[in-house]
C-alpha cells in the first residue's frame, strides 16, 4: 500500500536523483523530483504530508538557502539534507537552520528510507494536529458570546452555580447553555471539552 505522504527529491545530479526516485517508488512512497532548489520554489508544490530530501551543494540556491527560504515562507515541512563528506560543516549549519536530518554520501538505502519514513510520520502527525486545532477553533467560533462564557467557566472547572453567579444568570440557564456548548463543540464529556479548549489555545 502506497504512503499518503510525498517526498520531494531535489538534486542537480541526475543519476543520484533517479536512483532515489527508483528507491522510493520501489518502497511505495510517492515521489516527485526537481533538478534544483530554484525549480522546486518556482513549482511551489503542495506541502501537506510532504518531506523534502535535498542535496546541499547545487547550482543556484543551496540546500541551506532552500531551508531558510521555506522558513521565510512559513512552510512547515521536514527537510533531510544529503551531504558529501567534505560538507559536514555545512550540514551542521543546516541543522542549526532547522533541518530534520542530514545524511552523508554514500548512504545506505535503509538509512535514507528510515529517515524519510520518520520525517513523513512526524509531518502526518503535525498535519493531523493542525487540522484538529482548526476544527476546534471553528467550533468555538460557532458559539454565541454567552455560550463561550459558559464554556470558559467549564474549562476552568467551575460548577454550574459558580458560573451562574459570575454571569448573573440562573443555574438552570447555565445548564441549557452547557448542553448547547457540548453539542456545538461535539464534546462527549467535560474532560473532552477541556482538552478541546486547551488545543485551541496552543500556539
Contact map, one row per residue, 1 for C-alpha under 8 A:
11100000000000000000000000010000000000000000000000000000000000000000000000000000000000000000000000000000000000000000000000000000000000000000000000000000000000000000000000000000000000000000000000000000000
11110000000000000000000000011100000000000000000000000000000000000000000000000000000000000000000000000000000000000000000000000000000000000000000000000000000000000000000000000000000000000000000000000000000
11111100000000000000000000011100000000000000000000000000000000000000000000000000000000000000000000000000000000000000000000000000000000000000000000000000000000000000000000000000000000000000000000000000000
01111100000000000000000000001100000000000000000010000000000000000000000000000000000000000000000000000000000000000000000000000000000000000000000000000000000000000000000000000000000000000000000000000000000
00111110000000000000000000001100000000000000000111100000000000000000000000000000000000000000000000000000000000000000000100010000000000000000000000000000000000000000000000000000000000000000000000000000000
00111111000000000000000000001111000000000000000011100000000000000000000000000000000000000000000000000000000000000000000100000000000000000000000000000000000000000000000000000000000000000000000000000000000
00001111100000000000000000001111000000000000000001111000000000000000000000000000000000000000000000000000000000000001000000000000000000000000000000000000000000000000000000000000000000000000000000000000000
00000111110000000000000000000011110000000000000001111000000000000000000000000000000000000000000000000000000000000000000000000000000000000000000000000000000000000000000000000000000000000000000000000000000
00000011111000001001100000000011110000000000000000011100000000000000000000000000000000000000000000000000000000000000000000000000000000000000000000000000000000000000000000000000000000000000000000000000000
00000001111100001000000000000000111110010000000000011110000000000000000000000000000000000000000000000000000000000000000000000000000000000000000000000000000000000000000000000000000000000000000000000000000
00000000111111011000000000000000111110000000000000000110010000000000000000000000000000000000000000000000000000000000000000000000000000000000000000000000000000000000000000000000000000000000000000000000000
00000000011111001000000000000000011100000000000000000010011000000000000000000000000000000000000000000000000000000000000000000000000000000000000000000000000000000000000000000000000000000000000000000000000
00000000001111111000000000000000001000000000000000000000000000000000000000000000000000000000000000000000000000000000000000000000000000000000000000000000000000000000000000000000000000000000000000000000000
00000000001111111100000000000000001000000000000000000000000000000000000000000000000000000000000000000000000000000000000000000000000000000000000000000000000000000000000000000000000000000000000000000000000
00000000000011111110000000000000000000000000000000000000000000000000000000000000000000000000000000000000000000000000000000000000000000000000000000000000000000000000000000000000000000000000000000000000000
00000000001011111111000000000000000000000000000000000000000000000000000000000000000000000000000000000000000000000000000000000000000000000000000000000000000000000000000000000000000000000000000000000000000
00000000111111111111100000000000101000000000000000000000000000000000000000000000000000000000000000000000000000000000000000000000000000000000000000000000000000000000000000000000000000000000000000000000000
00000000000001111111110000000000000000000000000000000000000000000000000000000000000000000000000000000000000000000000000000000000000000000000000000000000000000000000000000000000000000000000000000000000000
00000000000000111111111000000000000000000000000000000000000000000000000000000000000000000000000000000000000000000000000000000000000000000000000000000000000000000000000000000000000000000000000000000000000
00000000100000011111111100000000000000000000000000000000000000000000000000000000000000000000000000000000000000000000000000000000000000000000000000000000000000000000000000000000000000000000000000000000000
00000000100000001111111110000011100000000000000000000000000000000000000000000000000000000000000000000000000000000000000000000000000000000000000000000000000000000000000000000000000000000000000000000000000
00000000000000000111111111000000000000000000000000000000000000000000000000000000000000000000000000000000000000000000000000000000000000000000000000000000000000000000000000000000000000000000000000000000000
00000000000000000011111111100000000000000000000000000000000000000000000000000000000000000000000000000000000010000000000000000000000000000000000000000000000000000000000000000000000000000000000000000000000
00000000000000000001111111111110000000000000000000000000000000000000000000000000000000000000000000000000000000001000000000000000000000000000000000000000000000000000000000000000000000000000000000000000000
00000000000000000000111111111110000000000000000000000000000000000000000000000000000000000000000000000000000000000000000000000000000000000000000000000000000000000000000000000000000000000000000000000000000
00000000000000000000011111111000000000000000000000000000000000000000000000000000000000000000000000000000000000000000000000000000000000000000000000000000000000000000000000000000000000000000000000000000000
00000000000000000000001111111000000000000000000000000000000000000000000000000000000000000000000000000000000000000000000000000000000000000000000000000000000000000000000000000000000000000000000000000000000
11100000000000000000000111111100000000000000000000000000000000000000000000000000000000000000000000000000000000000000000000000000000000000000000000000000000000000000000000000000000000000000000000000000000
01111110000000000000000111111110000000000000000000000000000000000000000000000000000000000000000000000000000000000000000000000000000000000000000000000000000000000000000000000000000000000000000000000000000
01111110000000000000000110011111000000000000000000000000000000000000000000000000000000000000000000000000000000000000000000000000000000000000000000000000000000000000000000000000000000000000000000000000000
00000111100000000000100110001111100000000000000000000000000000000000000000000000000000000000000000000000000000000000000000000000000000000000000000000000000000000000000000000000000000000000000000000000000
00000111100000000000100000000111110000000000000000000000000000000000000000000000000000000000000000000000000000000000000000000000000000000000000000000000000000000000000000000000000000000000000000000000000
00000001111000001000100000000011111000000000000000000000000000000000000000000000000000000000000000000000000000000000000000000000000000000000000000000000000000000000000000000000000000000000000000000000000
00000001111100000000000000000001111110110000000000000000000000000000000000000000000000000000000000000000000000000000000000000000000000000000000000000000000000000000000000000000000000000000000000000000000
00000000011111001000000000000000111110100000000000000000000000000000000000000000000000000000000000000000000000000000000000000000000000000000000000000000000000000000000000000000000000000000000000000000000
00000000011100000000000000000000011111110000000000000000011110000000000000000000000000000000000000000000000000000000000000000000000000000000000000000000000000000000000000000000000000000000000000000000000
00000000011000000000000000000000011111111000000000000100010111100100000000000000000000000000000000000000000000000000000000000000000000000000000000000000000000000000000000000000000000000000000000000000000
00000000000000000000000000000000000111111100000000000000000110000000000000000000000000000000000000000000000000000000000000000000000000000000000000000000000000000000000000000000000000000000000000000000000
00000000000000000000000000000000011111111110000000000000000000000000000000000000000000000000000000000000000000000000000000000000000000000000000000000000000000000000000000000000000000000000000000000000000
00000000010000000000000000000000010111111111100000000000000000000000000000000000000000000000000000000000000000000000000000000000000000000000000000000000000000000000000000000000000000000000000000000000000
00000000000000000000000000000000000011111111000000000000000000000000000000000000000000000000000000000000000000000000000000000000000000000000000000000000000000000000000000000000000000000000000000000000000
00000000000000000000000000000000000001111111000000000000000000000000000000000000000000000000000000000000000000000000000000000000000000000000000000000000000000000000000000000000000000000000000000000000000
00000000000000000000000000000000000000111111100000000000000000000000000000000000000000000000000000000000000000000000000000000000000000000000000000000000000000000000000000000000000000000000000000000000000
00000000000000000000000000000000000000011111110000000000000000000000000000000000000000000000000000000000000000000000000000000000000000000000000000000000000000000000000000000000000000000000000000000000000
00000000000000000000000000000000000000010011111000000000000000000000000000000000000000000000000000000000000000000000000000000000000000000000000000000000000000000000000000000000000000000000000000000000000
00000000000000000000000000000000000000000001111101000000000000000000000000000000000000000000000000000000000000000000000000000000000000000000000000000000000000000000000000000000000000000000000000000000000
00000000000000000000000000000000000000000000111111100000000000000000000000111000000000000000000000000000000000000000000000000000000000000000000000000000000000000000000000000000000000000000000000000000000
00001000000000000000000000000000000000000000011111000000000000000000000000000000000000000000000000000000000000000000000000100010000000000000000000000000000000000000000000000000000000000000000000000000000
00011100000000000000000000000000000000000000001111100000000000000000000000000000000000000000000000000000000000000000000100110010000000000000000000000000000000000000000000000000000000000000000000000000000
00001111000000000000000000000000000000000000011111110000000000000000000000001100000000000000000000000000000000000000000100100000000000000000000000000000000000000000000000000000000000000000000000000000000
00001111000000000000000000000000000000000000001011111000000000000000000000001111000000000000000000000000000000000001001100100000000000000000000000000000000000000000000000000000000000000000000000000000000
00000011110000000000000000000000000000000000000001111100000000000000000000001111000000000000000000000000000000000000000000000000000000000000000000000000000000000000000000000000000000000000000000000000000
00000011110000000000000000000000000000000000000000111110000000000000000000000011110000000000000000000000000000000000000000000000000000000000000000000000000000000000000000000000000000000000000000000000000
00000000111000000000000000000000000010000000000000011111000000100000000000000011110000000000000000000000000000000000000000000000000000000000000000000000000000000000000000000000000000000000000000000000000
00000000011100000000000000000000000000000000000000001111110001100000000000000000111000000000000000000000000000000000000000000000000000000000000000000000000000000000000000000000000000000000000000000000000
00000000000000000000000000000000000000000000000000000111110001110000000000000000111000100110000000000000000000000000000000000000000000000000000000000000000000000000000000000000000000000000000000000000000
00000000000000000000000000000000000000000000000000000011111001100000000000000000001000000000000000000000000000000000000000000000000000000000000000000000000000000000000000000000000000000000000000000000000
00000000001100000000000000000000000110000000000000000011111111100000000000000000000000000000000000000000000000000000000000000000000000000000000000000000000000000000000000000000000000000000000000000000000
00000000000100000000000000000000000100000000000000000000111111000000000000000000000000000000000000000000000000000000000000000000000000000000000000000000000000000000000000000000000000000000000000000000000
00000000000000000000000000000000000111000000000000000000011111000000000000000000000000000000000000000000000000000000000000000000000000000000000000000000000000000000000000000000000000000000000000000000000
00000000000000000000000000000000000111000000000000000000011111111100000000000000000000000000000000000000000000000000000000000000000000000000000000000000000000000000000000000000000000000000000000000000000
00000000000000000000000000000000000010000000000000000011111111111100000000000000000000000000000000000000000000000000000000000000000000000000000000000000000000000000000000000000000000000000000000000000000
00000000000000000000000000000000000010000000000000000111110011111110000000000000100000000000000000000000000000000000000000000000000000000000000000000000000000000000000000000000000000000000000000000000000
00000000000000000000000000000000000000000000000000000001000011111111000000000000000000000000110010000000000000000000000000000000000000000000000000000000000000000000000000000000000000000000000000000000000
00000000000000000000000000000000000000000000000000000000000011111111100000000000000000000000000000000000000000000000000000000000000000000000000000000000000000000000000000000000000000000000000000000000000
00000000000000000000000000000000000010000000000000000000000011111111110000000000000000000000000000000000000000000000000000000000000000000000000000000000000000000000000000000000000000000000000000000000000
00000000000000000000000000000000000000000000000000000000000000111111111000000010000000000000010011100000000000000000000000000000000000000000000000000000000000000000000000000000000000000000000000000000000
00000000000000000000000000000000000000000000000000000000000000011111111100000000000000000000000010000000000000000000000000000000000000000000000000000000000000000000000000000000000000000000000000000000000
00000000000000000000000000000000000000000000000000000000000000001111111110000000000000000000000000000000000000000000000000000000000000000000000000000000000000000000000000000000000000000000000000000000000
00000000000000000000000000000000000000000000000000000000000000000111111111110000000000000000000000000000000000000000000000000000000000000000000000000000000000000000000000000000000000000000000000000000000
00000000000000000000000000000000000000000000000000000000000000000011111111110000000000000000000000000000000000000000000000000000000000000000000000000000000000000000000000000000000000000000000000000000000
00000000000000000000000000000000000000000000000000000000000000000001111111100000000000000000000000000000000000000000000000000000000000000000000000000000000000000000000000000000000000000000000000000000000
00000000000000000000000000000000000000000000000000000000000000000000111111100000000000000000000000000000000000000000000000000000000000000000000000000000000000000000000000000000000000000000000000000000000
00000000000000000000000000000000000000000000000000000000000000000000011111110000000000000000000000000000000000000000000000000000000000000000000000000000000000000000000000000000000000000000000000000000000
00000000000000000000000000000000000000000000001000000000000000000000011111111000000000000000000000000000000000000000000000000000000000000000000000000000000000000000000000000000000000000000000000000000000
00000000000000000000000000000000000000000000001000000000000000000000011001111100000000000000000000000000000000000000000000000000000000000000000000000000000000000000000000000000000000000000000000000000000
00000000000000000000000000000000000000000000001001110000000000000000000000111110000000000000000000000000000000000000000000100000000000000000000000000000000000000000000000000000000000000000000000000000000
00000000000000000000000000000000000000000000000001110000000000000000000000011111000000000000000000110000000000000000001100100000000000000000000000000000000000000000000000000000000000000000000000000000000
00000000000000000000000000000000000000000000000000111100000000000010000000001111100000000000000000111000000000000000001000000000000000000000000000000000000000000000000000000000000000000000000000000000000
00000000000000000000000000000000000000000000000000111100000000000000000000000111110000000000000000111110000000000011000000000000000000000000000000000000000000000000000000000000000000000000000000000000000
00000000000000000000000000000000000000000000000000001111000000100000000000000011111000000010010000101110000000000000000000000000000000000000000000000000000000000000000000000000000000000000000000000000000
00000000000000000000000000000000000000000000000000001111000000000000000000000001111100000000000000000111100000000000000000000000000000000000000000000000000000000000000000000000000000000000000000000000000
00000000000000000000000000000000000000000000000000000011100000000000000000000000111111110010000000000111100000000000000000000000000000000000000000000000000000000000000000000000000000000000000000000000000
00000000000000000000000000000000000000000000000000000000000000000000000000000000011111110000000000000001110000000000000000000000000000000000000000000000000000000000000000000000000000000000000000000000000
00000000000000000000000000000000000000000000000000000000000000000000000000000000001111110000000000000001100000000000000000000000000000000000000000000000000000000000000000000000000000000000000000000000000
00000000000000000000000000000000000000000000000000000000000000000000000000000000001111111000000000000000000000000000000000000000000000000000000000000000000000000000000000000000000000000000000000000000000
00000000000000000000000000000000000000000000000000000001000000000000000000000000001111111110000000000000000000000000000000000000000000000000000000000000000000000000000000000000000000000000000000000000000
00000000000000000000000000000000000000000000000000000000000000000000000000000000001111111111000000000001000000000000000000000000000000000000000000000000000000000000000000000000000000000000000000000000000
00000000000000000000000000000000000000000000000000000000000000000000000000000000000001111111100000000000000000000000000000000000000000000000000000000000000000000000000000000000000000000000000000000000000
00000000000000000000000000000000000000000000000000000001000000000000000000000000000000111111110000000000000000000000000000000000000000000000000000000000000000000000000000000000000000000000000000000000000
00000000000000000000000000000000000000000000000000000001000000000000000000000000101000111111111000000100000000000000000000000000000000000000000000000000000000000000000000000000000000000000000000000000000
00000000000000000000000000000000000000000000000000000000000000000000000000000000000000011111111100000000000000000000000000000000000000000000000000000000000000000000000000000000000000000000000000000000000
00000000000000000000000000000000000000000000000000000000000000010000000000000000000000001111111110000000000000000000000000000000000000000000000000000000000000000000000000000000000000000000000000000000000
00000000000000000000000000000000000000000000000000000000000000010010000000000000100000000111111111100000000000000000000000000000000000000000000000000000000000000000000000000000000000000000000000000000000
00000000000000000000000000000000000000000000000000000000000000000000000000000000000000000011111111111100000000000000000000000000000000000000000000000000000000000000000000000000000000000000000000000000000
00000000000000000000000000000000000000000000000000000000000000000000000000000000000000000001111111100000000000000000000000000000000000000000000000000000000000000000000000000000000000000000000000000000000
00000000000000000000000000000000000000000000000000000000000000010011000000000000000000000000111111100000000000000000000000000000000000000000000000000000000000000000000000000000000000000000000000000000000
00000000000000000000000000000000000000000000000000000000000000000010000000000000000000000000011111110000000000000000000000000000000000000000000000000000000000000000000000000000000000000000000000000000000
00000000000000000000000000000000000000000000000000000000000000000010000000000111100000000000011111111100000000000000000000000000000000000000000000000000000000000000000000000000000000000000000000000000000
00000000000000000000000000000000000000000000000000000000000000000000000000000111000000000000001001111100000000000000001000000000000000000000000000000000000000000000000000000000000000000000000000000000000
00000000000000000000000000000000000000000000000000000000000000000000000000000011100000000000001000111110000000000010000000000000000000000000000000000000000000000000000000000000000000000000000000000000000
00000000000000000000000000000000000000000000000000000000000000000000000000000001111000000010001000111111000000000000000000000000000000000000000000000000000000000000000000000000000000000000000000000000000
00000000000000000000000000000000000000000000000000000000000000000000000000000001111000000000000000001111101000010000000000000000000000000000000000000000000000000000000000000000000000000000000000000000000
00000000000000000000000000000000000000000000000000000000000000000000000000000000011110010000000000000111111000000000000000000000000000000000000000000000000000000000000000000000000000000000000000000000000
00000000000000000000000000000000000000000000000000000000000000000000000000000000011110000000000000000011111000000000000000000000000000000000000000000000000000000000000000000000000000000000000000000000000
00000000000000000000000000000000000000000000000000000000000000000000000000000000000100000000000000000001111100000000000000000000000000000000000000000000000000000000000000000000000000000000000000000000000
00000000000000000000000000000000000000000000000000000000000000000000000000000000000000000000000000000011111110110000000000000000000000000000000000000000000000000000000000000000000000000000000000000000000
00000000000000000000000000000000000000000000000000000000000000000000000000000000000000000000000000000000011111110000000000000000000000000000000000000000000000000000000000000000000000000000000000000000000
00000000000000000000001000000000000000000000000000000000000000000000000000000000000000000000000000000000001111111000000000000000000000000000000000000000000000000000000000000000000000000000000000000000000
00000000000000000000000000000000000000000000000000000000000000000000000000000000000000000000000000000000000111111100000000000000000000000000000000000000000000000000000000000000000000000000000000000000000
00000000000000000000000000000000000000000000000000000000000000000000000000000000000000000000000000000000001111111110000000000000000000000000000000000000000000000000000000000000000000000000000000000000000
00000000000000000000000000000000000000000000000000000000000000000000000000000000000000000000000000000010001111111111000000000000000000000000000000000000000000000000000000000000000000000000000000000000000
00000000000000000000000100000000000000000000000000000000000000000000000000000000000000000000000000000000000011111111100000000000000000000000000000000000000000000000000000000000000000000000000000000000000
00000000000000000000000000000000000000000000000000000000000000000000000000000000000000000000000000000000000001111111110000000000000000000000000000000000000000000000000000000000000000000000000000000000000
00000000000000000000000000000000000000000000000000000000000000000000000000000001000000000000000000001000000000111111111000000000000000000000000000000000000000000000000000000000000000000000000000000000000
00000010000000000000000000000000000000000000000000100000000000000000000000000001000000000000000000000000000000011111111100000000000000000000000000000000000000000000000000000000000000000000000000000000000
00000000000000000000000000000000000000000000000000000000000000000000000000000000000000000000000000000000000000001111111110000000000000000000000000000000000000000000000000000000000000000000000000000000000
00000000000000000000000000000000000000000000000000000000000000000000000000000000000000000000000000000000000000000111111111000000000000000000000000000000000000000000000000000000000000000000000000000000000
00000000000000000000000000000000000000000000000000100000000000000000000000000110000000000000000000010000000000000011111111100000000000000000000000000000000000000000000000000000000000000000000000000000000
00001100000000000000000000000000000000000000000011100000000000000000000000000100000000000000000000000000000000000001111111110000000000000000000000000000000000000000000000000000000000000000000000000000000
00000000000000000000000000000000000000000000000000000000000000000000000000000000000000000000000000000000000000000000111111111000000000000000000000000000000000000000000000000000000000000000000000000000000
00000000000000000000000000000000000000000000000000000000000000000000000000000000000000000000000000000000000000000000011111111100000000000000000000000000000000000000000000000000000000000000000000000000000
00000000000000000000000000000000000000000000000111100000000000000000000000001100000000000000000000000000000000000000001111111110000000000000000000000000000000000000000000000000000000000000000000000000000
00001000000000000000000000000000000000000000000010000000000000000000000000000000000000000000000000000000000000000000000111111111000000000000000000000000000000000000000000000000000000000000000000000000000
00000000000000000000000000000000000000000000000000000000000000000000000000000000000000000000000000000000000000000000000011111111100000000000000000000000000000000000000000000000000000000000000000000000000
00000000000000000000000000000000000000000000000000000000000000000000000000000000000000000000000000000000000000000000000001111111110000000000000000000000000000000000000000000000000000000000000000000000000
00000000000000000000000000000000000000000000000110000000000000000000000000000000000000000000000000000000000000000000000000111111111000000000000000000000000000000000000000000000000000000000000000000000000
00000000000000000000000000000000000000000000000000000000000000000000000000000000000000000000000000000000000000000000000000011111111100000000000000000000000000000000000000000000000000000000000000000000000
00000000000000000000000000000000000000000000000000000000000000000000000000000000000000000000000000000000000000000000000000001111111110000000000000000000000000000000000000000000000000000000000000000000000
00000000000000000000000000000000000000000000000000000000000000000000000000000000000000000000000000000000000000000000000000000111111111000000000000000000000000000000000000000000000000000000000000000000000
00000000000000000000000000000000000000000000000000000000000000000000000000000000000000000000000000000000000000000000000000000011111111100000000000000000000000000000000000000000000000000000000000000000000
00000000000000000000000000000000000000000000000000000000000000000000000000000000000000000000000000000000000000000000000000000001111111110000000000000000000000000000000000000000000000000000000000000000000
00000000000000000000000000000000000000000000000000000000000000000000000000000000000000000000000000000000000000000000000000000000111111111000000000000000000000000000000000000000000000000000000000010011000
00000000000000000000000000000000000000000000000000000000000000000000000000000000000000000000000000000000000000000000000000000000011111111100000000000000000000000000000000000000000000000000000000000001000
00000000000000000000000000000000000000000000000000000000000000000000000000000000000000000000000000000000000000000000000000000000001111111110000000000000000000000000000000000000000000000000000000000000000
00000000000000000000000000000000000000000000000000000000000000000000000000000000000000000000000000000000000000000000000000000000000111111111000000000000000000000000000000000000000000001000000000011011000
00000000000000000000000000000000000000000000000000000000000000000000000000000000000000000000000000000000000000000000000000000000000011111111100000000000000000000000000000000000000000000000000000000001000
00000000000000000000000000000000000000000000000000000000000000000000000000000000000000000000000000000000000000000000000000000000000001111111110000000000000000000000000000000000000000000000000000000000000
00000000000000000000000000000000000000000000000000000000000000000000000000000000000000000000000000000000000000000000000000000000000000111111111000000000000000000000000000000000000000011000000000000000000
00000000000000000000000000000000000000000000000000000000000000000000000000000000000000000000000000000000000000000000000000000000000000011111111000010000000000000000000000000000000000001000000000000000000
00000000000000000000000000000000000000000000000000000000000000000000000000000000000000000000000000000000000000000000000000000000000000001111111100000000000000000000000000000000000000000000000000000000000
00000000000000000000000000000000000000000000000000000000000000000000000000000000000000000000000000000000000000000000000000000000000000000111111100000000000000000000000000000000000000010000000000000000000
00000000000000000000000000000000000000000000000000000000000000000000000000000000000000000000000000000000000000000000000000000000000000000011111111110000000000000000000000000000000010010000000000000000000
00000000000000000000000000000000000000000000000000000000000000000000000000000000000000000000000000000000000000000000000000000000000000000000111111110000000000000000000000000000000000000000000000000000000
00000000000000000000000000000000000000000000000000000000000000000000000000000000000000000000000000000000000000000000000000000000000000000000001111111000000000000000000000000000000000000000000000000000000
00000000000000000000000000000000000000000000000000000000000000000000000000000000000000000000000000000000000000000000000000000000000000000000001111111100000000000000000000000000100000000000000000000000000
00000000000000000000000000000000000000000000000000000000000000000000000000000000000000000000000000000000000000000000000000000000000000000000001111111110000000000000000000000000110110000000000000000000000
00000000000000000000000000000000000000000000000000000000000000000000000000000000000000000000000000000000000000000000000000000000000000000001001111111111000000000000000000000000000010000000000000000000000
00000000000000000000000000000000000000000000000000000000000000000000000000000000000000000000000000000000000000000000000000000000000000000000000011111111100000000000000000000000000000000000000000000000000
00000000000000000000000000000000000000000000000000000000000000000000000000000000000000000000000000000000000000000000000000000000000000000000000001111111110000000010000000000100110010000000000000000000000
00000000000000000000000000000000000000000000000000000000000000000000000000000000000000000000000000000000000000000000000000000000000000000000000000111111111000000000000000000000010010000000000000000000000
00000000000000000000000000000000000000000000000000000000000000000000000000000000000000000000000000000000000000000000000000000000000000000000000000011111111100000000000000000000000000000000000000000000000
00000000000000000000000000000000000000000000000000000000000000000000000000000000000000000000000000000000000000000000000000000000000000000000000000001111111111100010000000000000000000000000000000000000000
00000000000000000000000000000000000000000000000000000000000000000000000000000000000000000000000000000000000000000000000000000000000000000000000000000111111111110010000000000000000000000000010001000000000
00000000000000000000000000000000000000000000000000000000000000000000000000000000000000000000000000000000000000000000000000000000000000000000000000000011111111000000000000000000000000000000000011001000000
00000000000000000000000000000000000000000000000000000000000000000000000000000000000000000000000000000000000000000000000000000000000000000000000000000001111111000000000000000000000000000000000000000000000
00000000000000000000000000000000000000000000000000000000000000000000000000000000000000000000000000000000000000000000000000000000000000000000000000000000111111100000000000000000000000000000000000000000000
00000000000000000000000000000000000000000000000000000000000000000000000000000000000000000000000000000000000000000000000000000000000000000000000000000000111111110110000000000000000000000000000000000000000
00000000000000000000000000000000000000000000000000000000000000000000000000000000000000000000000000000000000000000000000000000000000000000000000000000000110011111110000000000000000000000000000000000000000
00000000000000000000000000000000000000000000000000000000000000000000000000000000000000000000000000000000000000000000000000000000000000000000000000000000010001111111000000100110000000000000000000000000000
00000000000000000000000000000000000000000000000000000000000000000000000000000000000000000000000000000000000000000000000000000000000000000000000000000000000000111111100001100000000000000000000000000000000
00000000000000000000000000000000000000000000000000000000000000000000000000000000000000000000000000000000000000000000000000000000000000000000000000000000000001111111110000000000000000000000000000000000000
00000000000000000000000000000000000000000000000000000000000000000000000000000000000000000000000000000000000000000000000000000000000000000000000000000100110001111111111000100100000000000000000000000000000
00000000000000000000000000000000000000000000000000000000000000000000000000000000000000000000000000000000000000000000000000000000000000000000000000000000000000011111111111101100000000000000000000000000000
00000000000000000000000000000000000000000000000000000000000000000000000000000000000000000000000000000000000000000000000000000000000000000000000000000000000000001111111111000000000000000000000000000000000
00000000000000000000000000000000000000000000000000000000000000000000000000000000000000000000000000000000000000000000000000000000000000000000000000000000000000000111111100000000000000000000000000000000000
00000000000000000000000000000000000000000000000000000000000000000000000000000000000000000000000000000000000000000000000000000000000000000000000000000000000000000011111110000000000000000000000000000000000
00000000000000000000000000000000000000000000000000000000000000000000000000000000000000000000000000000000000000000000000000000000000000000000000000000000000000000001111111000000000000000000000000000000000
00000000000000000000000000000000000000000000000000000000000000000000000000000000000000000000000000000000000000000000000000000000000000000000000000000000000000000001101111101100000000000000000000000000000
00000000000000000000000000000000000000000000000000000000000000000000000000000000000000000000000000000000000000000000000000000000000000000000000000000000000000001001100111111100000000000000000000000000000
00000000000000000000000000000000000000000000000000000000000000000000000000000000000000000000000000000000000000000000000000000000000000000000000000000000000000011011000011111110000000000000000000000000000
00000000000000000000000000000000000000000000000000000000000000000000000000000000000000000000000000000000000000000000000000000000000000000000000000000000000000000000000001111111000000000000000000000000000
00000000000000000000000000000000000000000000000000000000000000000000000000000000000000000000000000000000000000000000000000000000000000000000000000000000000000000001000011111111100000000000000000000000000
00000000000000000000000000000000000000000000000000000000000000000000000000000000000000000000000000000000000000000000000000000000000000000000000000000100000000010011000011111111110000000000000000000000000
00000000000000000000000000000000000000000000000000000000000000000000000000000000000000000000000000000000000000000000000000000000000000000000000000000000000000010000000000111111111000000000000000000000000
00000000000000000000000000000000000000000000000000000000000000000000000000000000000000000000000000000000000000000000000000000000000000000000000000000000000000000000000000011111111100000000000000000000000
00000000000000000000000000000000000000000000000000000000000000000000000000000000000000000000000000000000000000000000000000000000000000000000000001100100000000000000000000001111111110000000000000000000000
00000000000000000000000000000000000000000000000000000000000000000000000000000000000000000000000000000000000000000000000000000000000000000000000000100110000000000000000000000111111111000000000000000000000
00000000000000000000000000000000000000000000000000000000000000000000000000000000000000000000000000000000000000000000000000000000000000000000000000000000000000000000000000000011111111100000000000000000000
00000000000000000000000000000000000000000000000000000000000000000000000000000000000000000000000000000000000000000000000000000000000000000000000000100000000000000000000000000001111111110000000000000000000
00000000000000000000000000000000000000000000000000000000000000000000000000000000000000000000000000000000000000000000000000000000000000000000001000110110000000000000000000000000111111111000000000000000000
00000000000000000000000000000000000000000000000000000000000000000000000000000000000000000000000000000000000000000000000000000000000000000000000000000000000000000000000000000000011111111111100010000000000
00000000000000000000000000000000000000000000000000000000000000000000000000000000000000000000000000000000000000000000000000000000000000000000000000000000000000000000000000000000001111111110000000000000000
00000000000000000000000000000000000000000000000000000000000000000000000000000000000000000000000000000000000000000000000000000000000000000010011000000000000000000000000000000000000111111110000000000000000
00000000000000000000000000000000000000000000000000000000000000000000000000000000000000000000000000000000000000000000000000000000000000010011000000000000000000000000000000000000000011111110000010000000000
00000000000000000000000000000000000000000000000000000000000000000000000000000000000000000000000000000000000000000000000000000000000000000000000000000000000000000000000000000000000001111111000000000000000
00000000000000000000000000000000000000000000000000000000000000000000000000000000000000000000000000000000000000000000000000000000000000000000000000000000000000000000000000000000000001111111110110000000000
00000000000000000000000000000000000000000000000000000000000000000000000000000000000000000000000000000000000000000000000000000000000000000000000000000000000000000000000000000000000001000111110110000000000
00000000000000000000000000000000000000000000000000000000000000000000000000000000000000000000000000000000000000000000000000000000000000000000000000000000000000000000000000000000000001000011111110000000000
00000000000000000000000000000000000000000000000000000000000000000000000000000000000000000000000000000000000000000000000000000000000000000000000000000000010000000000000000000000000000000011111111000000000
00000000000000000000000000000000000000000000000000000000000000000000000000000000000000000000000000000000000000000000000000000000000000000000000000000000000000000000000000000000000000000000111111100000000
00000000000000000000000000000000000000000000000000000000000000000000000000000000000000000000000000000000000000000000000000000000000000000000000000000000000000000000000000000000000000000011111111110000000
00000000000000000000000000000000000000000000000000000000000000000000000000000000000000000000000000000000000000000000000000000000000000000000000000000000001000000000000000000000000001001011111111111000000
00000000000000000000000000000000000000000000000000000000000000000000000000000000000000000000000000000000000000000000000000000000000000000000000000000000011000000000000000000000000000000000011111111100000
00000000000000000000000000000000000000000000000000000000000000000000000000000000000000000000000000000000000000000000000000000000000000000000000000000000000000000000000000000000000000000000001111111110000
00000000000000000000000000000000000000000000000000000000000000000000000000000000000000000000000000000000000000000000000000000000000010010000000000000000000000000000000000000000000000000000000111111111000
00000000000000000000000000000000000000000000000000000000000000000000000000000000000000000000000000000000000000000000000000000000000000010000000000000000001000000000000000000000000000000000000011111111100
00000000000000000000000000000000000000000000000000000000000000000000000000000000000000000000000000000000000000000000000000000000000000000000000000000000000000000000000000000000000000000000000001111111110
00000000000000000000000000000000000000000000000000000000000000000000000000000000000000000000000000000000000000000000000000000000000010010000000000000000000000000000000000000000000000000000000000111111110
00000000000000000000000000000000000000000000000000000000000000000000000000000000000000000000000000000000000000000000000000000000000011011000000000000000000000000000000000000000000000000000000000011111110
00000000000000000000000000000000000000000000000000000000000000000000000000000000000000000000000000000000000000000000000000000000000000000000000000000000000000000000000000000000000000000000000000001111111
00000000000000000000000000000000000000000000000000000000000000000000000000000000000000000000000000000000000000000000000000000000000000000000000000000000000000000000000000000000000000000000000000000111111
00000000000000000000000000000000000000000000000000000000000000000000000000000000000000000000000000000000000000000000000000000000000000000000000000000000000000000000000000000000000000000000000000000000111
